[in-house]
Amino acid sequence: MTKPFEGVATAEEAGYADDLRHFRLRDYGPEDWFGLVLLWVMAILVFTQFFSRYVLNDSVAWTEEVSRYLLMVLTFVGAAGAVRRGTHIRVEVLEQALPLPARRVLWVILDAGRLAFWVFGAVVGFDLADRMGEMPMDSFRHGLGWVYWPIFLGFVAMALREAQWIWRRWRHGDAPNTQQVIA
């Protein structure tokens, strides 16, 4: 007779996220902590909206709008964290098929393209934040600048983190291992 969980990987073997044996605070950057705070604020706001609408039968309308705007900010804060970890999605088939000298040429093109995209996003984000700063929200009399300035800062953070990746790559002469996160 076989054991019920025979052959099933342990949490450590599978690399589950809830395996806290290898948890270190230094593995997380400021983007991660800010994103965690935003996520909890959003959770509280969505719960407040749910509770007020379905339990009290009197909706608190502003929570939905603020949650939507916080989700926009969280997206760009999280994207900066993904750049820091080097975990943005990419296709590596061509990169792995090329010999090292051709790979280095490809890396120059890819690095320049990614950095240019983040800088372009920051320029557009700055312009948009400047234009939207005075536009009022639906529920409050505050301007929408508080939504768009963090998005601009998210693009700036992505550009800075990408510059760190490029610096590391060219200082070491090879592509950094995506398991080695920039602190």
C-alpha positions in Angstrom: 0.0 0.0 0.0 1.3 3.5 -0.9 1.4 6.4 1.4 -1.1 9.2 0.7 1.4 11.9 -0.3 4.2 9.7 -1.6 5.9 11.4 -4.5 4.5 14.9 -3.7 7.2 17.6 -3.6 7.8 19.4 -0.3 7.4 23.1 0.0 11.1 23.6 -0.2 11.5 21.3 -3.3 8.7 23.1 -5.1 9.8 26.6 -4.1 6.4 27.6 -2.8 6.0 31.2 -1.9 4.8 30.3 1.6 8.0 28.5 2.4 9.4 31.1 4.9 12.6 29.2 5.7 14.6 31.4 3.3 12.9 34.7 4.0 15.2 37.7 4.3 14.2 41.3 4.5 17.1 42.4 2.3 15.6 40.5 -0.6 12.8 43.1 -0.8 13.2 46.6 -2.1 11.3 49.8 -1.3 9.0 49.1 -4.2 7.9 45.9 -2.6 7.1 47.4 0.8 5.3 50.4 -0.7 3.3 48.0 -2.9 2.4 45.9 0.1 1.1 49.0 1.9 -0.9 50.0 -1.2 -2.4 46.5 -1.4 -3.5 46.5 2.2 -5.1 49.9 1.8 -6.9 48.8 -1.3 -8.1 45.6 0.6 -9.5 47.7 3.4 -11.2 50.1 1.0 -12.8 47.3 -1.0 -14.0 45.6 2.1 -15.4 48.9 3.3 -17.2 49.2 0.0 -18.5 45.7 0.2 -19.6 46.0 3.8 -21.3 49.3 3.3 -23.1 48.3 0.2 -24.3 44.8 1.1 -24.5 44.9 4.9 -25.5 48.5 5.6 -27.3 48.9 2.3 -25.8 52.4 2.0 -22.8 52.5 -0.2 -19.7 54.6 0.5 -19.1 55.7 -3.1 -15.7 57.2 -2.8 -14.0 53.9 -1.8 -14.6 52.5 -5.2 -13.0 55.4 -7.0 -10.0 55.6 -4.7 -9.5 51.8 -4.9 -9.4 52.1 -8.7 -6.8 54.8 -8.6 -4.7 53.0 -6.0 -4.7 49.9 -8.4 -3.3 52.1 -11.1 -0.5 53.3 -8.8 0.1 49.7 -7.5 0.5 48.5 -11.1 3.5 50.8 -11.7 5.0 50.3 -8.3 4.8 46.6 -8.9 6.4 47.0 -12.3 9.3 48.8 -10.8 9.8 45.8 -8.4 9.7 43.4 -11.4 12.4 45.4 -13.1 14.5 45.3 -9.9 14.1 41.5 -9.8 14.6 41.1 -13.5 11.3 39.2 -13.8 9.4 41.0 -16.6 8.3 38.6 -19.2 10.6 38.2 -22.2 11.3 35.7 -25.0 14.7 34.2 -24.6 14.8 31.7 -27.4 16.9 33.8 -29.7 19.2 34.9 -26.9 20.0 31.3 -25.9 20.5 30.2 -29.5 23.1 32.8 -30.3 26.8 32.5 -29.6 28.2 34.8 -26.9 29.6 37.6 -29.2 26.2 37.8 -31.0 24.4 37.6 -27.6 26.3 40.6 -26.4 25.2 42.7 -29.4 21.6 41.6 -28.8 22.0 42.6 -25.1 23.1 46.1 -26.1 20.0 46.5 -28.3 17.6 45.1 -25.7 19.1 47.0 -22.8 19.0 50.3 -24.8 15.4 49.6 -25.9 14.2 48.8 -22.4 15.9 51.8 -20.9 14.6 54.0 -23.6 11.0 52.7 -23.1 11.1 53.4 -19.3 12.6 56.9 -19.9 9.9 57.6 -22.5 7.2 56.4 -20.1 8.6 58.8 -17.4 8.5 61.7 -19.8 5.0 61.0 -20.9 4.0 60.3 -17.2 5.5 63.7 -16.2 3.5 65.4 -18.9 0.3 63.6 -18.0 0.7 64.2 -14.2 1.3 67.9 -14.9 -1.9 68.1 -17.0 -4.1 66.0 -14.7 -2.9 67.6 -11.5 -5.7 70.2 -11.4 -8.5 67.9 -12.8 -10.9 67.1 -9.9 -11.8 63.6 -8.9 -15.5 62.6 -9.0 -15.9 62.0 -5.3 -13.5 64.6 -3.9 -12.3 68.1 -4.6 -8.7 67.0 -4.8 -6.9 66.9 -8.1 -5.9 63.8 -9.9 -2.3 64.6 -9.6 -1.9 62.3 -6.5 -2.7 59.4 -8.9 -0.4 60.4 -11.8 2.6 61.6 -9.9 3.3 58.2 -8.4 2.9 56.6 -11.9 5.5 59.0 -13.1 7.7 58.0 -10.2 7.1 54.4 -11.0 8.5 54.9 -14.5 11.5 56.8 -13.0 12.1 53.9 -10.6 11.8 51.4 -13.5 14.4 53.4 -15.5 16.8 53.6 -12.5 16.4 49.8 -11.8 17.0 49.1 -15.5 20.2 51.2 -15.4 21.3 49.1 -12.4 20.7 45.9 -14.4 22.7 47.4 -17.3 25.5 48.5 -15.0 25.7 45.0 -13.4 25.6 43.3 -16.8 28.4 45.3 -18.4 30.5 45.4 -15.2 30.4 41.5 -15.0 30.6 41.1 -18.8 27.6 38.7 -18.9 23.9 38.6 -18.3 23.1 38.7 -14.6 21.4 35.7 -13.1 17.7 36.6 -12.6 17.9 34.8 -9.3 20.3 37.5 -8.1 18.1 40.4 -7.2 19.4 44.0 -7.1 19.1 45.3 -3.6 
